[in-house]
Amino acid sequence: MIPDYDRSLAQVLPALLDGGLSIEPARAAALLLVDGLGSELLAAHAADAPFLATLTDAGPLTVGFPSSTAISIASLGTGLPPGGHGLLGTSMLVSDGVVMDTLHWTEHGTQKKVDLREPFPPESLQPAGTVFERAAAAGVEVTVLSPPKFERSGLTRAALRGGRYLGAFAFGDLAAGMLAGLAEPGRRLVYGYHSDLDTLGHVYGPGSPQWRLQLAQVDRLVESIATRLPPDALLAVTGDHGMVTMDHTFDAESDPNLLAGVRVLSGDPRGRHVHAEPGAATDVLSAWRDVLGDAAWAVSREQAVDEGWFGPLSSRYADRIGDVVVAALGTAGVIRPRAEPLLSGLIGQHGSLTSAEQLVPLLVVR
C-alpha cells in the first residue's frame, strides 16, 4: 500500500488551521495524537471505545513510510512527507559509520547511549520549518503537551519546535492542559501526545486484553476533553501508525545470505534500509529477495523512490535510504537480536506498508 501523500498525516495540522481534509477551521483547534491508534485496530475493537465510535472520521489517512513514530511525528510536525523532512527510519544512517536512533537522537546499536544532539543538531538534520513555527508567525498561539522528558529531545526540536511546551504526566493533566489552551482567547492550536497504547501493543500485542483496556482508557480521555470543549473549538484525534503481531522472523545477524555484502543495516524489523558495500547492491537485493520470499517486499532504492514510498525526495536525503529497502508483509520481520535486543523481542511491531500499519483515523468533534 503506497502511502497517499495527498491524504496523510502531513495534511492534518494545516487542515486544522486553514481547512482541508473535510474539516472546517475553528478559532481554536486541538489535536490529540494517540501513539499506535490504527484504523483497522480501532474498527476491530470499537466496542472497547464506544465514544470514539460515535465521532466523525475524516480519514482514514496514510502515515507514510516507514510507518514508525519518529517518521510520522516529523511528517505531522513539518507538513512534509518523509522524503521532504528526511527522517527516514527509526534508526537511520546520518554519516559514514554513524547510525542514529531518531526517537532518542542517540547513536544506534551501541551499549552506551551516545547523545548526538551536538554533532547532529536537530535543526540542521531536519532544517525545514514546522507547522507550529508557521502558525506562531501568523499570530496563532501554539501549545504542545507531552511528557516532560521530551521537551528538549532531538525529535521535539526537529519536528515540533515553535510552540509553548507544557509537560504532561498522565491523562488528567494532559486533558486539563489541552482544555486550558483552547479556552484562552484568540486563535489557538493545541497539540497533545500520549504513548501508552503503543507501549502495551508492543509488549502484549495489539488486541490483547491489556491493549483493549488501555484503548478503553483512551476513549474516556477523549470523551473528557470533547464534552468540555469551548463552543468555538474543535478536537481532532489521530494516530501515528497501526500495528501488527510479529511472529515470523528472519535473523539478519546470523543468516550469511543476509549478511553478505551488507555495510550497514538500519530501520526497524518491519521497515529496513540495507546499505550495501560498493558494487554489491544488485547481489544484496537478489539475496534478500531469495531469503525473504513472499514475506516482504524487497526493492532497490531507485524503485522505492520512483514508486513514491517516501513521497517527493529531496536529493540531500537520498543517502539515508538503503540501496535495498525492505517492507515486511503479514506477520514477518527482520530482527537483529544482538544490536537491537529490546526491539527484536517485541510482540507488536509496525513500520511497513500494510494497511494495518499505514491507515489511521482522523476523528473530529466540535
C-alpha positions in Angstrom: 0.0 0.0 0.0 1.9 3.0 -1.3 1.1 6.0 1.0 -1.2 8.6 -0.3 0.7 11.8 0.5 -2.3 13.9 -0.6 -4.2 12.4 2.4 -1.6 11.8 5.0 -0.5 12.9 8.4 1.3 15.8 6.8 -2.0 17.5 6.0 -3.6 17.3 9.4 -2.2 20.4 11.2 -2.6 22.6 8.1 -6.2 21.4 7.8 -6.9 22.3 11.4 -5.5 25.8 10.9 -6.9 26.6 7.5 -9.3 23.9 6.5 -8.9 20.8 4.4 -9.5 17.0 4.8 -13.2 17.9 5.1 -12.6 19.9 8.2 -13.9 23.4 8.7 -11.4 25.6 10.6 -12.3 26.8 14.1 -11.0 29.7 16.3 -9.2 27.1 18.5 -8.2 23.6 17.4 -6.7 20.7 19.3 -5.0 17.6 18.0 -4.6 14.6 20.2 -2.0 12.1 18.8 -2.6 8.6 20.3 0.5 6.6 19.5 -0.4 3.3 17.9 -4.1 4.1 17.1 -4.6 2.4 13.8 -7.8 2.5 11.8 -8.1 -1.3 11.5 -7.4 -1.9 15.1 -9.9 0.7 16.2 -12.6 -0.7 13.9 -12.0 -4.3 15.2 -12.3 -3.2 18.8 -14.9 -0.5 18.5 -16.9 -2.0 21.4 -13.9 -1.0 23.7 -14.1 2.6 22.5 -17.8 3.5 22.3 -17.2 7.3 22.4 -14.6 7.2 19.6 -17.0 5.1 17.6 -19.5 7.9 17.6 -17.1 10.5 16.1 -17.0 11.7 12.5 -13.9 10.2 10.8 -12.4 12.5 8.2 -9.9 9.7 7.5 -8.6 7.1 7.1 -5.2 8.7 6.3 -1.9 7.0 5.4 1.0 7.8 7.7 3.9 7.4 5.3 6.9 5.0 5.0 8.4 3.8 7.2 5.2 3.7 9.4 7.0 4.4 12.7 6.7 7.1 15.4 9.7 9.3 14.6 8.9 9.5 10.9 5.2 10.1 11.5 5.7 12.8 14.1 8.2 14.6 11.7 5.6 14.4 8.9 2.9 15.7 11.2 5.0 18.5 12.6 6.5 19.7 9.3 3.6 19.1 7.0 6.0 17.3 4.7 6.3 13.6 3.6 9.3 11.7 4.8 11.3 12.4 1.6 10.8 16.1 2.4 11.8 16.2 6.0 14.5 13.5 5.8 13.7 11.4 8.9 13.5 8.1 7.1 13.9 5.4 9.7 13.6 4.6 13.4 17.4 4.1 13.0 19.0 6.0 10.2 22.4 6.4 8.6 23.4 10.0 9.1 27.0 9.9 8.1 29.7 7.3 7.2 29.6 4.8 10.1 27.1 6.7 12.3 23.6 5.3 12.6 21.2 7.4 14.7 18.2 6.3 16.8 15.8 9.0 15.7 13.4 8.6 18.6 16.1 9.2 21.2 18.7 11.1 19.0 21.4 8.8 20.2 23.9 6.5 18.4 22.2 3.3 17.5 23.5 -0.2 18.2 26.0 0.8 20.9 25.8 -0.2 24.6 26.4 3.4 25.7 23.7 5.8 24.6 25.8 8.5 22.9 23.9 11.8 22.7 24.0 13.0 19.1 22.2 16.4 19.6 25.5 18.3 19.5 27.3 16.6 16.5 24.0 16.3 14.6 21.8 19.3 15.7 18.1 18.5 15.1 17.6 21.9 13.4 20.3 21.1 10.9 19.5 17.4 10.3 15.8 18.5 9.7 16.0 22.1 8.6 12.5 22.6 7.2 10.3 24.9 9.3 7.5 23.3 11.3 3.8 24.0 11.1 4.0 25.3 14.7 6.6 27.9 13.6 4.5 29.0 10.7 1.4 29.2 12.9 3.1 31.2 15.5 4.4 33.6 12.9 0.8 34.1 11.7 -0.3 35.0 15.2 -1.6 31.7 16.4 -0.8 30.7 20.0 0.6 27.2 19.9 0.7 24.9 22.9 2.4 21.4 23.0 1.6 19.0 25.8 3.7 15.9 26.0 5.8 14.1 28.7 8.4 16.5 30.3 11.3 14.3 29.3 10.6 15.1 25.6 10.8 18.9 25.9 14.4 19.3 24.6 14.6 15.9 22.9 16.1 15.8 19.4 12.8 14.7 17.9 10.9 17.6 19.5 13.5 20.1 18.3 13.5 18.6 14.8 9.7 18.2 14.3 7.7 20.1 16.9 9.6 23.3 17.6 7.8 26.6 17.7 5.2 26.1 20.4 5.0 26.7 24.2 5.8 23.3 25.7 4.0 22.1 28.8 4.9 18.8 30.4 2.0 16.3 30.9 2.5 13.3 33.2 -0.8 11.5 32.8 -4.3 11.6 31.3 -5.5 14.2 33.9 -3.1 17.0 33.2 -3.0 16.2 29.5 -6.7 16.8 29.3 -6.7 19.8 31.6 -3.8 21.4 29.7 -5.4 20.9 26.3 -8.7 22.4 27.5 -6.9 25.3 29.1 -5.1 26.0 25.9 -8.3 26.0 23.9 -10.2 28.3 26.4 -7.8 31.2 26.1 -8.9 34.0 23.8 -7.7 34.4 20.2 -6.5 31.8 17.7 -5.2 28.7 19.3 -3.6 25.5 18.2 -3.0 22.8 20.9 -1.2 19.5 20.4 -1.3 16.6 22.8 0.6 13.3 22.7 0.2 10.1 24.7 2.1 6.8 24.1 0.7 4.1 26.4 -1.5 2.4 23.8 1.6 1.9 21.6 3.6 0.6 24.6 1.1 -2.0 25.5 0.7 -3.1 21.9 4.5 -3.6 21.7 4.7 -5.6 24.9 1.5 -7.6 24.9 0.4 -7.4 21.3 -2.3 -5.3 19.6 -5.7 -6.5 20.5 -4.5 -8.2 23.7 -6.6 -7.7 26.9 -4.1 -5.2 28.2 -4.2 -3.3 24.9 -8.0 -3.3 24.9 -8.3 -2.0 28.4 -5.9 0.8 27.5 -8.0 1.7 24.5 -11.0 2.0 26.8 -8.9 4.5 28.9 -8.1 6.4 25.7 -11.8 6.5 24.9 -12.6 8.1 28.3 -9.7 10.6 27.8 -11.2 11.8 24.5 -14.7 12.0 25.9 -13.5 14.0 28.9 -12.0 16.6 26.6 -14.7 16.5 24.0 -17.6 17.1 26.5 -15.8 20.2 27.9 -14.8 21.9 24.6 -15.4 25.6 24.3 -18.2 26.3 21.8 -15.9 27.7 19.1 -13.3 25.0 19.4 -12.7 21.5 17.8 -10.9 18.4 18.8 -9.2 16.0 16.3 -7.8 12.6 17.3 -5.4 10.6 15.1 -2.6 8.0 15.4 0.9 7.8 14.1 0.6 4.2 12.8 -1.2 1.0 13.3 0.4 -2.3 14.5 0.6 -6.0 13.7 1.6 -9.0 15.8 5.1 -10.2 14.6 5.7 -14.0 14.9 7.7 -14.8 11.8 11.3 -13.5 11.9 14.5 -13.5 9.9 17.7 -13.0 11.8 19.9 -10.6 9.9 22.8 -11.2 12.2 23.1 -15.0 11.8 21.9 -15.7 8.2 25.0 -15.5 6.0 22.9 -14.7 2.9 21.5 -11.6 4.6 25.0 -10.6 5.8 26.9 -10.9 2.6 27.7 -7.5 1.0 25.9 -5.5 3.7 27.7 -2.5 5.0 25.0 -1.0 7.3 21.6 -2.1 8.3 19.1 0.5 9.7 15.4 1.0 10.1 13.3 -1.4 12.2 12.1 -5.1 11.9 9.1 -4.1 9.6 10.9 -1.5 7.5 14.6 -2.0 6.8 17.2 0.1 5.0 20.0 -2.2 3.7 23.2 -0.2 2.8 25.4 -2.4 0.6 29.2 -2.4 0.1 30.3 -0.6 -3.0 29.3 -2.6 -6.1 27.3 -5.2 -4.1 23.8 -3.6 -4.3 22.5 -5.9 -7.0 23.7 -9.1 -5.3 22.4 -7.9 -1.9 18.9 -7.2 -3.4 18.9 -10.7 -5.0 19.9 -12.4 -1.8 17.4 -10.6 0.3 14.6 -11.4 -2.1 15.6 -15.1 -2.1 15.7 -15.3 1.7 12.6 -13.3 2.4 10.5 -14.6 -0.5 6.8 -13.6 -0.1 7.3 -12.4 3.5 8.4 -9.0 2.4 8.8 -6.5 -0.5 12.5 -6.0 -1.2 13.2 -3.4 -3.8 16.1 -1.2 -4.9 16.4 2.4 -3.6 15.5 3.6 -7.1 12.3 1.6 -7.3 11.2 2.7 -3.8 11.8 6.3 -4.7 10.2 6.0 -8.2 7.1 4.3 -6.7 6.7 7.1 -4.1 7.3 5.2 -0.9 8.8 8.3 0.7 6.9 10.9 -1.3 8.9 13.5 -3.2 12.5 13.1 -2.2 15.0 15.9 -1.5 18.3 14.9 -3.0 20.1 15.8 0.2 18.4 12.8 1.9 19.0 10.1 -0.7 22.0 8.6 1.1 19.8 8.0 4.2 17.8 5.4 2.1 19.3 1.9 1.8 20.5 0.5 -1.5 17.8 -2.1 -0.8 14.6 -1.1 1.0 12.5 -3.9 2.7 8.9 -3.7 3.8 7.6 -6.7 5.7 4.3 -8.4 4.8 2.0 -10.4 7.0 3.5 -11.0 10.4 7.1 -11.2 9.3 10.1 -9.1 10.4 13.9 -8.8 10.1 15.4 -8.8 13.5 18.9 -8.1 15.0 18.9 -9.7 18.4 22.4 -8.5 19.4 22.3 -5.0 18.1 18.5 -4.5 18.9 17.7 -6.9 21.7 14.6 -5.0 23.0 13.2 -4.1 19.6 13.7 -7.7 18.3 11.8 -9.2 21.2 8.6 -7.0 21.0 5.4 -8.8 20.0 3.7 -5.8 18.4 5.5 -4.1 15.5 5.0 -1.5 12.8 7.0 0.2 10.1 5.8 -1.4 6.8 3.3 -0.6 4.0 0.4 -2.9 5.0 -3.0 -1.2 5.6 -2.9 -2.4 9.2 0.2 -0.2 9.8 -0.5 2.6 7.3 -4.1 3.6 8.0 -5.0 5.9 10.9 -8.3 7.7 11.7 -8.9 11.4 11.9 -11.7 11.7 14.3 -13.3 15.1 14.7 -15.6 16.6 17.4 -16.7 20.2 17.7 
